[in-house]
Amino acid sequence: MKKYWLILVLLFLSGAVAGCRGAQTEGSEHPPRLFGATYMTRNNPYFDVLHEALEEVVEGNGDILISRDPCQDQEKQNAQIMEMIEEGIEVLFLNPVDWEKVRPALEACREAGVVVINVDTVVKDTEYVVSIVETDNYLAGVLCAQEMMKQVESARIVIIGNPIQTSIENRVQGFLDTIEGNDNYQVVYTGVGAGEFEVSADVVADFLKENVEFNVVLGGNDPTALGVLAALQQYRRDEGVLIYGIDGSPDFKGMLELGYVSGTSAQSPKTIGEVAAETAYDYLSGKEIETYISIEPYMITRDNLDDYEVDSWQ
């Protein structure tokens, strides 16, 4: 595996996965209920923050939250969801690896009477979930394109996405729709980075061998964009290239502060987690809930970075 020393030294890599304490709060009117959570990976600090927000609400209600990490493997995620069903979960907070191949797990949840709250990236078979809570990912892509167009009058663009993840695909589509019809902005390469640092770095390193001229890169999320930066720095191709990510992560904002990247369309995993957990409790208590909840992103650049905490999530 390639070593991307400069970027790895500069990045602040966040800590370990949060644990599950699960004590029943004093005065709780019911025995602790079991909730489950699964994310496509825990190799992204974004999901640690999202999980901690879920955990705070669940434990605050005297209940227990367990979680699984499928490491970007949908078959493994399906199997882990089956295990959590057997353990007795009543609610599942689901962030799928593959928006289509997660269906067997969704069917199993329905058969077992498990309530599914879909978080961050949408499943294809939405009839199996009671609510979807995510950032307006399409708008996130639009914001990156609009910011790019302010900075350069023409661009040869590289996009590193992930077709099995609807959040990233919607971001890419928002970006593409914004530049559509303007011949000054052309996409010269599209690659698949799996939403991860190392994978994206390797994809871009291979692409650089083709000696294609470009001056803008859109990463489907911040780890993707930072992986791109690492590869460009290693091969000394980062000069004059605008790099955009989507997340607003502390790592990306740190690179933004240093001038290595250009901007990120920010989202709040803390807000997504809190809203998802509150939605689950509203549903369990019989309240009417929204089936789709969209949270608006916003653009962070060097011009407004002082308005945000660099070392923490929004």
C-alpha positions as CSV (number, residue, x, y, z in Angstrom):
1,M,0.0,0.0,0.0
2,K,1.3,3.4,-0.9
3,K,2.5,5.7,1.9
4,Y,1.3,9.3,1.7
5,W,3.6,10.8,4.3
6,L,3.1,14.5,4.0
7,I,-0.7,14.4,4.3
8,L,-0.7,11.7,7.0
9,V,1.7,13.8,9.1
10,L,-0.5,16.9,8.7
11,L,-3.8,15.2,9.3
12,F,-5.2,14.8,12.8
13,L,-6.5,11.2,13.0
14,S,-9.3,10.9,15.4
15,G,-9.6,8.3,18.2
16,A,-11.2,5.0,18.9
17,V,-14.8,3.9,18.3
18,A,-17.2,5.0,21.0
19,G,-18.3,2.3,23.4
20,C,-21.8,1.4,24.5
21,R,-22.6,2.0,28.1
22,G,-26.3,1.4,28.2
23,A,-27.2,2.0,31.8
24,Q,-30.9,2.5,32.6
25,T,-31.6,6.0,33.8
26,E,-33.2,6.6,37.2
27,G,-36.9,6.9,37.0
28,S,-37.2,5.2,33.6
29,E,-40.7,3.8,33.0
30,H,-39.7,0.8,31.0
31,P,-36.9,-1.8,31.0
32,P,-34.0,-0.7,28.8
33,R,-34.8,-1.2,25.1
34,L,-32.2,-2.3,22.7
35,F,-31.3,-0.2,19.7
36,G,-28.9,-1.1,16.9
37,A,-26.7,1.0,14.6
38,T,-24.6,0.1,11.6
39,Y,-22.5,2.3,9.4
40,M,-20.8,1.5,6.1
41,T,-17.4,1.9,7.9
42,R,-15.9,3.3,11.1
43,N,-12.8,4.2,9.2
44,N,-14.2,7.8,8.9
45,P,-14.5,10.0,12.1
46,Y,-17.8,11.3,10.7
47,F,-19.5,8.1,11.8
48,D,-18.0,8.3,15.2
49,V,-19.6,11.7,15.8
50,L,-22.9,10.5,14.3
51,H,-22.8,7.4,16.6
52,E,-22.0,9.5,19.7
53,A,-25.0,11.8,19.0
54,L,-27.3,8.7,18.7
55,E,-25.9,7.2,21.8
56,E,-26.4,10.3,23.9
57,V,-30.1,10.4,23.1
58,V,-30.6,6.7,23.4
59,E,-28.8,6.4,26.7
60,G,-30.5,9.6,28.0
61,N,-33.8,7.7,27.6
62,G,-32.5,4.8,29.6
63,D,-32.0,2.5,26.6
64,I,-29.0,0.7,25.1
65,L,-27.3,1.2,21.7
66,I,-25.2,-1.5,20.1
67,S,-23.3,-1.1,16.9
68,R,-21.5,-3.0,14.1
69,D,-18.8,-2.1,11.6
70,P,-19.1,-4.0,8.3
71,C,-15.9,-2.4,6.9
72,Q,-17.5,-1.5,3.5
73,D,-18.7,-5.1,3.0
74,Q,-22.5,-5.3,2.4
75,E,-22.7,-9.1,2.9
76,K,-21.0,-8.6,6.3
77,Q,-23.4,-5.7,7.1
78,N,-26.4,-7.9,6.3
79,A,-25.1,-10.7,8.5
80,Q,-24.4,-8.2,11.3
81,I,-27.9,-6.8,11.1
82,M,-29.3,-10.4,11.3
83,E,-27.2,-10.9,14.5
84,M,-28.6,-7.7,16.0
85,I,-32.1,-8.8,15.2
86,E,-31.4,-12.0,17.1
87,E,-30.1,-10.0,20.0
88,G,-33.5,-8.3,20.2
89,I,-33.1,-4.8,18.8
90,E,-36.3,-2.8,18.4
91,V,-34.9,0.0,16.3
92,L,-32.1,0.0,13.7
93,F,-30.2,3.1,12.6
94,L,-29.0,2.1,9.2
95,N,-26.3,3.6,7.0
96,P,-25.9,1.1,4.2
97,V,-22.7,0.0,2.4
98,D,-24.6,-0.6,-0.8
99,W,-28.0,1.1,-1.3
100,E,-29.4,-1.9,-3.3
101,K,-27.7,-5.0,-1.8
102,V,-28.9,-4.1,1.7
103,R,-32.4,-5.3,0.8
104,P,-32.2,-8.8,2.5
105,A,-31.4,-7.1,5.8
106,L,-34.3,-4.7,5.3
107,E,-36.7,-7.6,4.6
108,A,-35.4,-9.3,7.8
109,C,-36.1,-6.2,9.9
110,R,-39.6,-6.0,8.6
111,E,-40.3,-9.7,9.3
112,A,-38.9,-9.2,12.9
113,G,-40.8,-6.0,13.5
114,V,-37.7,-3.9,13.8
115,V,-38.1,-0.2,13.1
116,V,-35.5,1.1,10.6
117,I,-34.3,4.7,10.6
118,N,-32.2,5.3,7.5
119,V,-29.4,7.8,8.1
120,D,-26.9,9.7,6.0
121,T,-27.3,7.8,2.7
122,V,-30.6,6.5,1.3
123,V,-31.4,2.9,0.6
124,K,-33.1,2.0,-2.7
125,D,-36.1,0.2,-1.2
126,T,-37.4,3.1,1.0
127,E,-40.6,1.3,1.7
128,Y,-38.8,-0.7,4.3
129,V,-37.8,2.3,6.4
130,V,-40.0,4.6,8.5
131,S,-37.9,7.7,8.1
132,I,-34.8,8.9,6.2
133,V,-32.5,11.5,7.8
134,E,-29.8,13.0,5.7
135,T,-28.0,16.1,4.5
136,D,-29.3,17.6,1.3
137,N,-26.6,15.9,-0.6
138,Y,-27.6,17.3,-4.0
139,L,-27.3,20.8,-2.7
140,A,-23.9,20.0,-1.2
141,G,-22.7,19.3,-4.8
142,V,-24.3,22.4,-6.1
143,L,-22.5,24.5,-3.5
144,C,-19.2,23.1,-4.5
145,A,-19.8,23.8,-8.2
146,Q,-20.9,27.3,-7.5
147,E,-17.8,28.0,-5.4
148,M,-15.6,26.5,-8.1
149,M,-17.2,28.7,-10.8
150,K,-16.4,31.8,-8.6
151,Q,-12.8,30.9,-8.5
152,V,-12.1,29.8,-12.1
153,E,-13.6,30.8,-15.5
154,S,-12.8,27.4,-17.0
155,A,-11.9,24.0,-15.6
156,R,-10.9,20.5,-16.5
157,I,-12.4,18.5,-13.7
158,V,-11.7,15.2,-12.0
159,I,-14.5,13.6,-9.9
160,I,-13.9,10.8,-7.5
161,G,-17.2,9.3,-6.4
162,N,-18.8,6.1,-5.2
163,P,-21.7,4.7,-7.3
164,I,-23.1,2.4,-4.6
165,Q,-23.5,5.3,-2.1
166,T,-26.4,7.5,-2.9
167,S,-25.2,10.4,-0.8
168,I,-22.0,10.7,-2.8
169,E,-23.8,10.1,-6.1
170,N,-26.4,12.8,-5.3
171,R,-23.5,15.2,-4.5
172,V,-21.8,14.4,-7.8
173,Q,-25.1,14.9,-9.7
174,G,-25.7,18.3,-8.0
175,F,-22.2,19.4,-9.1
176,L,-22.7,18.1,-12.7
177,D,-26.2,19.7,-13.1
178,T,-24.7,23.0,-12.0
179,I,-22.0,23.1,-14.7
180,E,-24.2,21.5,-17.4
181,G,-24.4,23.5,-20.6
182,N,-21.3,25.5,-19.8
183,D,-18.5,24.3,-22.1
184,N,-15.9,26.1,-20.0
185,Y,-16.3,23.4,-17.4
186,Q,-15.5,19.9,-18.6
187,V,-15.2,16.6,-16.6
188,V,-12.1,14.8,-17.9
189,Y,-12.1,11.8,-15.5
190,T,-14.4,10.1,-13.1
191,G,-13.1,7.5,-10.7
192,V,-14.4,5.4,-7.8
193,G,-12.9,6.1,-4.4
194,A,-15.2,4.1,-2.1
195,G,-15.4,7.2,0.1
196,E,-12.1,6.4,1.7
197,F,-8.7,8.1,2.0
198,E,-6.4,5.3,0.9
199,V,-8.6,4.0,-1.9
200,S,-9.0,7.5,-3.4
201,A,-5.3,8.2,-3.1
202,D,-4.5,5.0,-5.0
203,V,-7.1,5.7,-7.7
204,V,-5.7,9.2,-8.3
205,A,-2.1,7.9,-8.3
206,D,-3.0,5.6,-11.1
207,F,-4.9,8.3,-13.0
208,L,-1.9,10.6,-12.8
209,K,0.1,8.1,-15.0
210,E,-2.2,9.0,-17.9
211,N,-0.8,12.6,-17.9
212,V,-4.3,14.2,-18.3
213,E,-4.4,17.9,-17.7
214,F,-6.8,19.1,-15.0
215,N,-7.1,21.9,-12.5
216,V,-10.1,21.0,-10.3
217,V,-11.0,17.9,-8.2
218,L,-14.3,17.1,-6.5
219,G,-14.1,14.4,-3.9
220,G,-17.4,12.7,-2.9
221,N,-16.6,13.3,0.7
222,D,-13.7,14.8,2.8
223,P,-11.7,11.6,3.2
224,T,-11.8,11.2,-0.6
225,A,-10.7,14.7,-1.2
226,L,-7.8,14.3,1.3
227,G,-6.8,11.1,-0.4
228,V,-6.6,13.0,-3.6
229,L,-4.5,15.7,-2.0
230,A,-2.1,13.1,-0.7
231,A,-1.6,11.5,-4.1
232,L,-1.2,14.9,-5.8
233,Q,1.4,15.9,-3.2
234,Q,3.3,12.7,-3.5
235,Y,3.6,13.1,-7.3
236,R,4.1,16.9,-7.0
237,R,1.0,17.6,-9.1
238,D,-0.9,19.7,-6.5
239,E,0.2,23.1,-7.7
240,G,-2.7,25.2,-9.1
241,V,-5.3,22.5,-8.5
242,L,-8.5,23.3,-6.6
243,I,-9.7,20.5,-4.4
244,Y,-13.2,20.4,-3.0
245,G,-14.6,18.0,-0.4
246,I,-18.0,17.5,1.3
247,D,-18.3,17.0,5.1
248,G,-16.7,19.9,6.9
249,S,-14.5,17.5,8.9
250,P,-11.8,18.8,11.3
251,D,-9.1,17.1,9.1
252,F,-10.3,18.9,6.0
253,K,-10.7,22.3,7.7
254,G,-7.1,21.9,9.0
255,M,-5.9,21.4,5.5
256,L,-8.1,24.4,4.4
257,E,-6.5,26.5,7.0
258,L,-3.0,25.6,5.7
259,G,-4.1,26.4,2.1
260,Y,-3.8,22.9,0.7
261,V,-7.5,22.5,-0.3
262,S,-10.2,24.9,-1.6
263,G,-13.5,24.3,0.2
264,T,-15.9,21.8,1.7
265,S,-19.7,21.7,1.7
266,A,-20.3,21.1,5.3
267,Q,-22.8,18.8,7.1
268,S,-23.4,18.0,10.7
269,P,-23.2,14.4,11.8
270,K,-24.2,15.5,15.3
271,T,-27.4,17.0,14.0
272,I,-28.2,13.9,11.9
273,G,-27.7,11.6,14.8
274,E,-29.8,13.7,17.2
275,V,-32.6,14.1,14.7
276,A,-32.6,10.4,13.8
277,A,-32.7,9.3,17.5
278,E,-35.5,11.8,18.3
279,T,-37.4,10.6,15.3
280,A,-37.2,7.0,16.4
281,Y,-38.6,7.9,19.9
282,D,-41.4,9.9,18.3
283,Y,-42.3,6.9,16.2
284,L,-42.2,4.5,19.2
285,S,-44.4,6.8,21.2
286,G,-47.0,6.9,18.4
287,K,-46.4,10.4,17.1
288,E,-46.6,11.2,13.5
289,I,-43.2,11.6,12.0
290,E,-41.7,12.9,8.7
291,T,-40.7,10.1,6.3
292,Y,-37.9,12.3,4.8
293,I,-35.9,14.8,6.8
294,S,-33.3,16.9,4.8
295,I,-30.7,19.0,6.6
296,E,-29.2,21.9,4.6
297,P,-25.4,22.0,4.1
298,Y,-23.3,25.1,3.8
299,M,-20.0,26.0,2.1
300,I,-16.8,26.5,4.1
301,T,-13.8,28.1,2.4
302,R,-10.8,30.0,3.6
303,D,-12.8,33.2,3.4
304,N,-15.2,32.2,6.2
305,L,-13.2,29.5,8.0
306,D,-12.9,31.8,11.0
307,D,-16.6,31.4,11.6
308,Y,-16.2,27.7,12.4
309,E,-14.2,25.6,14.9
310,V,-11.4,24.0,12.9
311,D,-10.8,21.2,15.4
312,S,-14.3,19.9,15.7
313,W,-17.4,19.0,13.7
314,Q,-20.3,21.3,13.3
